Amino acid sequence: MNSEPSDHYKDRVSALDNVVRDCISVSQACAGIRSATGSHYFASVLFTSLCTRAVSIAVLAPYSPWSNKIVEHWDYASIASLTRALLEIRLAFFYLCAEPCSDDEWQCRWNIFNIHDCQSRLRLFSELPDPPEDVSGFQEQLNELQGRLTANVFFATIASNQQKQFLNGNRAYLHPLEEIANRAGVDLHTFRWLYKFLSSHVHGLPMAFYRMGVEERGRGVHSDTEEDYTSLCLSFVVSLLVRSRDEMKQKFGIPTEQDQQSAQADGPAAGGPSA
């Protein structure tokens, strides 16, 4: 068995390296820009989170320039877990920060997020044998958030049976993730297939460890299966980062490569260069 990765895999690693460095540069360029809206604020938060996950993936990827390793450790399952996390952050970024919608709808989306977050914290800390004293404060906050959402004009247009789900914090998004992914540029069938594949490794389901011996995977060493699935994850991550990077640039008014190429194609202003 050949222990060296293919040129195709090395190209995927190089592509990831380039886009991660570019995304970090964009993130740093936006750091000093005042957030004009809540959407801008969350764009900076979520894009930073995307960069963080992407760096972790780059560190894990074999033959990546992001880490010095004693051995090149192959573990596509861990990369798959991080890839799903990055995908979900990408969808949150698009849904809350990049997709055009009215202010009323944005406020509705944001408050549904707030309720889901508050309810999640309430349920989490209530499971402790000795819950912290401020757990009761989460319930007060939840009541306030529910009142805010109920008063929202856009929320009033949603069917009453769905409203209950949002008010209870059972759903974080107005739409199914696959619909948001499709609008964000991920083909519907691709999303469904990849989400199931990535999730099987997040949860450690039988699909994650069955056939290890047959497919030569899950042992930390190079194999065709390890390389193929790692390449798949890296390619998907690159595509998600590129779209997010371009949307981030547009949101904060940073020229994209296309803008710069258009400016160069236009050439000097009429009349030629000054003497």
Secondary structure, DSSP 4 states (H G I P E B T S, - for coil): ---SPPHHHHHHHHHHHHHHHHHHHHHHHHTTS--SSHHHHHHHHHHHHHHHHHHHHHHHSTT-TT---SS--B-HHHHHHHHHHHHHHHHHHIIIIIS---HHHHHHHHHHHHHHHHHHHHHHHHTSSS--TTHHHHHHHHHHHHHHHHT-TTGGGS-HHHHHHHHTT--S-SS-HHHHHHHTT--HHHHHHHHHHHHHHHTT-HHHHTTHHHHT-SSBS--HHHHHHHHHHHHHHHHHHHHHHHHHHHHHTPPPHHHHHHHHHH-SPTT-S--
